[in-house]
Amino acid sequence: MTMRFVPADRTQRWLALGNLVNMTGTGASMSALVVFLAQVKHLPLAQAASLLSVSGLIGVLGAVPLGQLSDRYGARIVAITAELVCAVATCGLMVSGNMWSCALALAIKQLATSGNTAARSTLMGKLVPPEQRATLRAYQRSVTNVGFSLGALGSGFALAADSAATLYLLLALDAATFCFGAFATARLPEASRGAKGRGLAADALGDPGYLSVALLNAVHTLNRAVVSIGVPLWVVYGSRLPHWAVSAAMVLNTVVVVGLQVPLSGQATDVQGARRSLLMAGVLTAGGCAALAGGGASSGYALWMFLSVACLTLSLGEILGATAGWILSYDLAPDELLGQYQGVWQLIADGASKAAGPAVIGWTVAAGPLGWSVLAGGFAMVAGSSPAIVSRAKPRTAKHRMALDLARGSSGSCSVTGAPFRNG
């Protein structure tokens, strides 16, 4: 499927518009949140930052139960509800009177945000045929980057005003964009519902093949931490570059991802393609880390060259890794339990990036060139092992699904597997 600049399909236009508006609000409010807590709610800066970090980790837990609810009640209604809860929680944060009410509002918002992501992933997986999923997700990811960048840019000008009214306005804008996101989601057709499932994510958590690939994907998602945390820290503490080079690196990453995410999505349209993409993603990320390891002692044009190579290879690794992850998260999961499986996939991926990512990057930056060399070697090993892990996952997942079918058949309930496997 070729994705135009503006999709011809009405459903995909509403998906894109809701995503663009919602992420513009998120980009505008994210950089303002810690300032809002510190200056308007008068929390110590360290306490404000800790509240955001803890609420983010708590929010990861929302993916599994809300993903499972998407199977039972429909992904569209779960996504709409989650977006409205985010709007209410944002308004609650604006009127909160102490640290504990701020913490409660942030935790509820993060839980709903995580669940909304799982529900929307399930919805996108069911609104288009399997062969179109990678292109659709790639287009939506490009829209996400554009919206977030526009919001962050706008918030920068707003924060320059240095007034409490401006901070309230940014949060009110965020709440309004969540409401528009719910409206846009309501314009989408209802996707088919799935099966109830066994307990809380028991089917997905008992699938060894799916879990092994989800864990592999989680390691690959550390690329995001390298880009968003590692590169800025390397510029400031590990190189002789001016600090404005951080902005240049982030702009380059955004341009590459927005420009190449859709064209490169064709590299992985099935499990076989995802195997190759994960291999290339790991090699590219390893190359980016190696460039940062070698650039620390450089200066002048050579230093800029190392930074450019690192940003380009890390961005390409991010694109290919994300595309492979989408395909594997869908094609290794039964359609009737897609919400539950998407929730587990997101839980593992977000847990790695939000919990392990800062710790790994912190150690790497502190260790200097040696740390970046070790990280490069680690990604190279992950790249080399990725194809074999994915290949072994397919028969293990099929075996798990057959066992579930037999168990359900013997108890008189219907099968949840649907088609045992899509192409690969």
N, C-alpha and C positions, 0 to 999 in steps of 0.2 A: 504493500500500500504506500503510495506517495502522498505525503502530507503537505498541503498548500500552506501559504502564510496564514490565510484565514480558512479554516476547514469548510468544505462544502456541506458537510453533514450537520444538521441542526443540533443533534445531540452533542457532537464534539465541540460545536461553537459554545453551547451553554457550559460544558465542562471547562473549556478554556477561559471563558469570561469570568465564571465564578472563581476559578483558580487565580486568575490575574488580579482581580479585585481583592480577594482574600489575602493573597501574599503581599500585595502592596501595603495593606494594613498591618500585616505581621512585620514586614521590614521596617515600617515607620515606628512601630511601638517597641520592637525588640531592643534597639539601642537606647530608647528613652526609659525603659522600665527601671533599670538600676538607678538612673538619675531621679526618676519619679519617687522611688522608695526612699532615696537618701535625702532629697531636698524638700519634697512635699510631705512625705510621711515621717520624716526626721529619724530614719533608722541609720545607725552607723554604716558606713560604706561596706565594711567587711560583712556585716550582718545582712545587708541587702543582697550582696553578691551570693552569700551562702543560701539565702532563701530561694534565689533563682536556680541555683545548682541543685538543691535538694528537691525542689518542686519538679524540675526537669527529670530527675531520676524516678520520682514517684509517678510522673506521667507516663513513663515507659510501660508501667503495669496496666494501663488502660487498654492497650492494644488487644490483649487476649480476650477478656470478657466481651468487649464491644465487637471484636471481630466475630466471636461466636454468636452474638446476638444478630449480626448481619445475616448469618445463615438461617436463623430461626424466624426473624421478623422481616428480613429484607434489608439490603445494604443501603438503599436510598433513604428510608425512614430513619435508620440509625445515624447516617451522615447528617441529615437535616437536624435531628435532635442534638447531636454533638455540637454542631455549629451554633445552634441557639444557646446551648449551655455555655459555650465559650463566650458568647456575647454577654450573657448574664453575669458570668464570673468576672469579666473585664469591668463591667459596671460596678460589681461588688467591690473590686479592688479600688476603684475610684472613690467609693464612699467609706472604705474601711477606716477604722479608728485606731487600731493598734497593730502590733507585729503579728499577733495570732490570727486576726481576721485577714490580714494581708497574706499570711501563709496559707490559710484555708482557700482563699480566692485563687491564689496562684496554683495550688495543688489541683483544685477542681478544673481550672482552665487547662492545665497540662494533661490531666487524665482525659478530658474531652478531646483535646487536640490529637493526642495519640490514637484514641479510638476513631476519630474522624479520618485520620490517615489510613487506618486499616480498613474502615468501611468504604472509603473512596477507592482504595486499591482493589477491593473485592468488586465494587461496582464497575470499575473500568475493565476488570477481567471478564465480566459477564455481558457488557454492552457491545463488545465487538468479537468477531471470530478469533480463535487462538492465533492465527497467523498475522493478525493486525495489532496484537497487544503491545509488542515492543515499540512499534512506530507511534502508537497512541501515547504510551507512557513517556517516550522520548520527547514528543511534542509538548506534553503537559509539563515535563521537567524544564524544558526551555522556557515555557511560560512562567513557571515558578521562579526561575532565576531572574527573568525580566521584571516581574512584579516585585520581588524582594529588593532588587537593586533600585528600582524607582522609589519604593518606600523608604529605603535607607538613605537615599540621596535627599529626598524631601525632608526627612527627619533631621538631617544634618543642618539644613538651613533653619528649620524650626528651632532646634536646640540652641542655635546661635543667639536667639532672642533672649534666652536665659530667664524665662518667666514660668511661674506655676501654671498660668492659664494655657500656655502653649503645651505643656506636658499633659494637662487634662484633655486638651484638644486632640493630641495624638492618640491617647487611649480611647477617646470617644470615637475617633475615626476607625480604630481597630475593631471596636464593638460593632460599628455600623457595617464594616466590611464582612464580618461574620454573618450578620443578618442578610446581607446581599448574597453571600455564599449559600446560605440556606435556601433563599429564594431561587437561585440558579439551579441548585441541586433538585429542588422540587419540580423544575421544568424538564428534568430528565425522565425517561421512561423507567418504570419499575422493573428491576431485574428479577429473575427467577429466584425463589427462596431455596435454601438447601435443607440438609437434614439437621436434626436436633443435636446429634453427637453424644458422646459418652462423657459426662462430667465436664469439668473445666479444661478444655483443650486436651483431653485424654487421648483422642485419636492422633492428633498431630504430635504430641509429646511422646507417644509410643511408636512413632514411625522413625526407625533408626536411619533409614536412607535420607529422608527429608531433613532430619536434625543435623546429620553430618554435613549436608550441603549448606544448611542455614548457618552453621558454625563457620564453615569455610567462607561464606559470603561475609560474615561478621568481621573476619580478619581482613578481607579485601576492603571493607568499608572504612578501615582505619586510614585509608587514603584521604578521606574527608578531613580527618584530624591533621594530617600532614599539611594539607592545603590551607585549612582555616586557622590552625594554631601554629604548626611547625614552621611554615614559610615566614609569617610575620615575626616570630621569635628569632628565627635565623637571621633575618635582615637586621633586627635591632641588636641582638646580642652575639651573633656569630659571624658578622661580616662588617665591612667598612662602608657599606652602602648608606645613603641618606635615608632617614626614616620614611620619607614620602614614597620610597620604593615599595613599601607595603601596599599602598593604594594601587600603584602600577601593577603589581603582581596580582592583586585581586581583580582588577579590571581585565587583565589578560586572561585569567581563568574564566571569568564570566563570559567574555567574548567567545572564547574557544568552545565552552560548553553550550552556549546558546546557538552558535553557528554550526557546530558539528554533531550535536546530540542526535538530531533526526537523521542526517545522512549516514551516520555510523551505526544506527540502530539495525540496519540491514545485515550487520555482521553476525547477529545472533537472533535467528527466528525460530530455532528449535533447540533441543538439548545438545545436539552435536555442535551447533554453532556457539552455544553458550560455553561449552568446554574450551573451544579455541579462544573465545573472547576473554575468559578468565585467565588463560595462560598469558595472552598478550597484555592484559591489564596488570598482572603481577610483574611482568618484565618491565613494563613502562614505569610503574611506580618505583620499582627497584632502581631503575635508571635515574629517576628524579631524585631519589634519596642519595644516590651516588654523586650526582651533580652538586648537591648541597654539601656533601662530605668533601668534595674536591675544591669547592669554591671558597671555603672559609679563609684560606691563606692567600687568595688572589686579590688583585686590586685593579682599578681602572676598567678598561673595556673587557678584560677577561672575566672580571667579577660579574659584570652585567650579562655577559654571555652565559656564565654558569646559571645565573638566576633565570634567564630566559629559557634555557634548556630544561631546567627543573620544572618551571611553571608549565611549559608545553607538554612534557612527558607526563607529569602528574595529572594534568587536565585530561589528556587522552586516556590515561589509565582509569580515571574517574568515570569517564563516559562509557568505556567498554565494560568496566566492572559493574556499573549500574544496569546496563542493558542485559548482561548475562544474568544478573540477579533477578530481574523482572521475569525473564523467561523461566528460570529454574523455579522460582516461587510459585508460578502458575502451573507449569507443565508437570511438576512432580507432585501436585496436589489434586485430590479428587474434586470435581466441580461442585459436588453437593456439600462439601465441607470447606469451600474456598475461603470463607470468612475466618474460620477457626485457624486454618493453615496460614493465612496472611497475617493474622494477629501474632502467631508464634514467630513467624519470620521477622516481623517488625520488632517484636520484643527482643529477639537475639541481636538483630542488627543495631537497633538504637541503644541497647544496653552496652554493646561493645564500643560504639562511637562516643557515648556520653560518659561512661564509667571508665573504660580502659584507655580510651583515646587520649585524654589529657595527661594521664599518668605516664603512658608510653612516650608521648611527645616531650613531656617535661624531662624525663630521664635522658632522652636523646639529645635535647638541646644542652642540658647540663654536661653531658659527656663530650660534646663538641664533635669534631670530625670522626672520632672513633664511634660515637653513638650513631651518627648517620650511616657509617659504613656497616655497622651491625644491623641497623634497620633495613638497609638495602639488601644485605644478605638474607635477612628473614623473609622479605617480600619475594626474593628470587626463589627461595625454597618453597614458599607457598605457591608461587606460580608453577613450579615444576610438578608439584603434587596435585594441583587442581584437576587436571583432566582425569587422573586415575580415581580421585575421590568422587567426581561426578559420575563416572562410568560405573563404579561399584554401587552408587546410590540407586540407580534405576532398578536393578533386580531386587535390592533390599526393600525398596518402597513397594514394588509389585507384590513381593512375598507378604509384607505386612498387610496390604490391602486384601489379599486372598484370605489371610487368616481372619480378618475382620468380617469378610463376607461369610465365611464358614460359621463364625460365632453368631452372627446375626441370623443366618439361615437356620441354625439349630434352635434358636430361641423364637423363631417365627416372625422376625422382623425383616424389613426389606433391606436390600443392599444399598450402600451409600457410595459405591465406587463409581458408578457411571462407566464411562469409557476407561479401561484400565490404564491406558497410556496414550498420550499424543506422540507425534513424531519425534524422532531423536536419533 
